[in-house]
Amino acid sequence: MAELAALLSVPVGVAGALVADLRDAGWVTTQRPKELTDDTVVSVALLRRVRERLRNVNVS
């Protein structure tokens, strides 16, 4: 949701509501996030990508 909100330049809650409406109308499908456990491996590349995306979020 955060990435979609950033791309649309809307608050995360608005992006979530839009996706929920699209899902309810049958236009998109959604999946639950994967569970993170103690043995989940998070790569440095993923963390860098998240950091870069967060830097690009326009907070106003």
WOFENKA-V123670 format. One record per backbone hydrogen bond with DSSP energy under -0.5 kcal/mol. NH is the residue of the N-H (numbers start at 1). CO is the residue of the C=O. If there is no record, write none. Layout:
# WOFENKA-V123670
NH:CO + NH:CO
This chain:
# WOFENKA-V123670
5:1 + 6:2 + 7:3 + 8:4 + 9:5 + 10:5 + 15:11 + 16:12 + 17:13 + 18:14 + 19:15 + 20:16 + 21:17 + 22:18 + 23:19 + 24:20 + 25:21 + 26:23 + 27:22 + 28:22 + 37:35 + 40:37 + 42:40 + 43:41 + 47:43 + 48:44 + 49:45 + 50:46 + 51:47 + 52:48 + 53:49 + 54:50 + 55:51 + 56:52 + 57:54 + 59:57 + 60:58
